[in-house]
């Protein structure tokens, strides 16, 4: 793992809480030298915010302030969408990812890796600093545990986001393939840098165990709720549980998904979490008209004072140029034309805009001026669908159907009707997987399902699906039910192909000879 100046100076953010309502803005704060970063409780809080800021807006190329939202500000959504088939690349901004032409020197995988492990390193440095602050009597052990839990939540979140791009699915050989290097020591000296440069890749199973250990600790030590917007943009125990349902879904641990989800989901409707009151919004566009809705479990904060630039903000990249955005990514006819997406589904109107050149664009991200749309990471709808799938795969079709319908039925209009109870487990699983493509459209979730189900015996995605070129799309190409005539000029790539995984970047293997010998095949 490379050593940057960020490893020696921890960039912090000052939180100012509005006095009339629970409005939190993140304002730039001077870098704090490591040797004094943990001298007071106030500075510890600032440093904690700095770790979140690193997760929100990493560096890009040589200019540290030229960020592209790596890793959780926008890149986890944009890069993952471009690996799938349901979002359409208009120009060439994400061409390497969209066409799977990456290499050890392409920037998408390089900065995903480097910024991801930057977050991991800052989390490790923070854990070490807080541990020392307890020994010095600056904060209590209980306060330290809560802070450490936040750092471990971010570390676990980052490791899982990276393992699905750089490593094989868990269910491929039961996690025995190469995973990621597991770092627990912060790089803040030549000795620690040298030590970390000798660490090789653990297995996928070991990586997942590491993630779950972090999340178990986070659940046990994080508060159940926080005041105001901090309840969404700072980690809580509910967020740790929610993330565990995702991780266990990738493992194919259906019983584990059910166990964790049951902490947040009652046995029957109405589905409202006993922890932190998470619930679906009444309308399908509720999470997008209100960043702070009860459906939002965890998101990366954006504000007028702390957001991404015009080369990365979600509204800027995903919105139509007719609305003042760049219009880089549209909705693909591949998903739009699918007959399983009912023509009267309200999500076809509430969350879609007709844009320039007769392309359809998502309207989930709506602030084209100040870019204050939160970057979504965990929503209650995902937890319900995670649980629905686990129940269906465990042959509990009654509850699985009820959970699926809870998400889908809020989009009912016209001739669209509820599925009711689907008694056949395989049919129900298929419907749930279809619903995930609709509900999470433009949220970066498609790649997660492609990756985890690549080797599924009944519901295999096969690998990277075939895609369309933007030049093949016009207004008439969007025709519900017409899936046969769509020209998919970008061929599908089987999961056995080396391009199914991203390569470890050249910048990393140069400094770590162990990882150089463990590069993904084909690179």
Secondary structure, DSSP 4 states (H G I P E B T S, - for coil): ----GGGTEE--EEEEE-SSS--EEEEE---EEGGGTTSSHHHHHHHHHHHHHHHHS--BTTBTT----TTTTTHHHHHHHHHSSSEEE-SSTTHHHHTT---TT-HHHHHHHHHHHHHHHHHHHHHHHHHHHHHTTSS-HHHHHHHHHHHHHHHHHHHHHHHHHHS--TTTGGGTSB------S---SHHHHHHHTT----BHHHHHHHHHHHHHHHHHHS-S--STTHHHHS--HHHHHHHHHHHHHHHT-HHHHHHHHTTTS-SSSS-B-TTTT-B--SSTTHHHH-TT-TTEEEEE---SSS---TTT-HHHHHS-GGGTS---EEE-HHHHT-TTS-TT-THHHHTEEE-GGG-EEE-S---TTT----EEEEEHHHHHHHHHHHHHHTT-HHHHHHHHHHHHGGG--TT---------HHHHHHHHHHHHHHHTTTTT-HHHHHHHTTT-TTT---EEPPB--GGG--GGG--TT--SS----B--EETTSGGGSPPPPHHHHTT-HHHHTTPPTT-
